[in-house]
Amino acid sequence: MIPIYTINESSKSVDVEIKEVSDGMVEKLDARVGNDAVASTYNKARAFVVRKRKDRKQNKAVLKLVDPEQAAKDKVVRNLKRKVSRKRQKDKGVFKKKRRHNYARE
């Protein structure tokens, strides 16, 4: 049920066919085992995914305290990936530089 949950709740664009198959699976499960069982399992999958995300975030925060050098290296790698992504988007013509507002009054 976890893969179905991740497909249905994904904020990224998922292929329409995959989304339809996922929805169809949920409907078939509803028909076979009942809505209560499917809803209960779906909620367990949701809780599992949320707990995993929370654990990853917490481990990342702990890493900053325990091993600041590794956290700094990870940050550099993350920023390099972001830089490459922006360059690729700029070459495609998709990326727009953020406008900075100057609120300073003269």
Helices and strands as residue ranges (DSSP letters): H 2-8, H 16-33, H 35-66, H 68-92
